Amino acid sequence: MTHPFHPLLGREFDLINISRCWGDERVFYVDESEQVRSLPARWTSAVEEDPFVVVAAGRADFRLADLLALLAFVQRRDDDT
């Protein structure tokens, strides 16, 4: 686990699978109680670090595409009211 705010930070688990679920790439693992769990793959070292995050180096919190998607979502909500 590499996400800085996750309570399992620094823990290692055996990877079962990496799969796209709910529109996000997720890793599946078995926890200490033998339960299959999943997490966003970007919270782990199982996938390459996002190039945007590397280049932004903490200077940008949001991608342009994500902001445009948020704007479209808000505009659709405004149109519905």
C-alpha positions as CSV (number, residue, x, y, z in Angstrom):
1,M,0.0,0.0,0.0
2,T,1.5,3.3,-1.0
3,H,-1.4,5.8,-0.6
4,P,0.0,8.2,2.1
5,F,-3.3,8.5,4.0
6,H,-4.5,4.9,3.9
7,P,-4.3,3.0,7.2
8,L,-2.6,0.1,5.5
9,L,0.3,2.3,4.3
10,G,3.5,0.2,4.0
11,R,1.7,-3.1,4.3
12,E,2.3,-5.8,1.7
13,F,-0.3,-8.3,0.4
14,D,-0.2,-11.0,-2.2
15,L,-1.8,-9.7,-5.4
16,I,-4.6,-11.9,-6.9
17,N,-5.6,-9.8,-9.9
18,I,-5.7,-6.3,-11.5
19,S,-9.0,-5.6,-13.2
20,R,-11.0,-2.6,-14.4
21,C,-14.1,-2.3,-12.2
22,W,-16.5,0.6,-11.7
23,G,-14.6,2.6,-14.3
24,D,-11.3,2.3,-12.3
25,E,-8.4,0.0,-12.3
26,R,-8.4,-2.0,-9.1
27,V,-6.1,-4.6,-7.4
28,F,-7.5,-7.6,-5.6
29,Y,-5.8,-9.2,-2.7
30,V,-6.5,-11.5,0.3
31,D,-6.3,-9.7,3.7
32,E,-5.2,-11.3,7.0
33,S,-8.7,-12.5,7.7
34,E,-8.8,-14.4,4.4
35,Q,-11.2,-12.0,2.8
36,V,-10.8,-10.9,-0.9
37,R,-10.5,-7.1,-0.9
38,S,-9.9,-4.6,-3.6
39,L,-8.4,-1.1,-3.8
40,P,-7.8,1.4,-6.5
41,A,-4.6,0.3,-8.3
42,R,-3.1,3.8,-8.1
43,W,-3.0,3.5,-4.3
44,T,-0.5,0.7,-4.7
45,S,2.9,-0.1,-6.3
46,A,1.2,-2.7,-8.6
47,V,0.9,-0.2,-11.5
48,E,3.2,2.5,-12.9
49,E,2.9,5.9,-11.3
50,D,0.6,8.2,-13.2
51,P,2.7,10.4,-15.5
52,F,0.6,13.5,-14.7
53,V,1.3,13.0,-11.0
54,V,5.1,12.6,-11.7
55,V,5.3,15.7,-13.9
56,A,3.0,17.9,-11.7
57,A,5.2,17.0,-8.7
58,G,2.6,18.3,-6.3
59,R,2.1,21.6,-8.2
60,A,-1.3,20.7,-9.7
61,D,-4.1,19.0,-8.0
62,F,-6.4,18.4,-11.0
63,R,-6.1,17.3,-14.6
64,L,-7.7,19.5,-17.2
65,A,-9.8,16.6,-18.5
66,D,-11.1,16.0,-15.0
67,L,-12.0,19.6,-14.5
68,L,-13.8,19.7,-17.8
69,A,-15.7,16.5,-16.8
70,L,-16.7,18.2,-13.5
71,L,-17.8,21.3,-15.3
72,A,-20.0,19.2,-17.7
73,F,-21.5,17.4,-14.7
74,V,-22.4,20.6,-12.9
75,Q,-23.9,22.1,-16.0
76,R,-26.0,19.0,-16.5
77,R,-27.2,19.2,-12.9
78,D,-28.0,22.9,-13.4
79,D,-30.0,22.1,-16.5
80,D,-32.0,19.5,-14.6
81,T,-33.2,22.0,-12.0
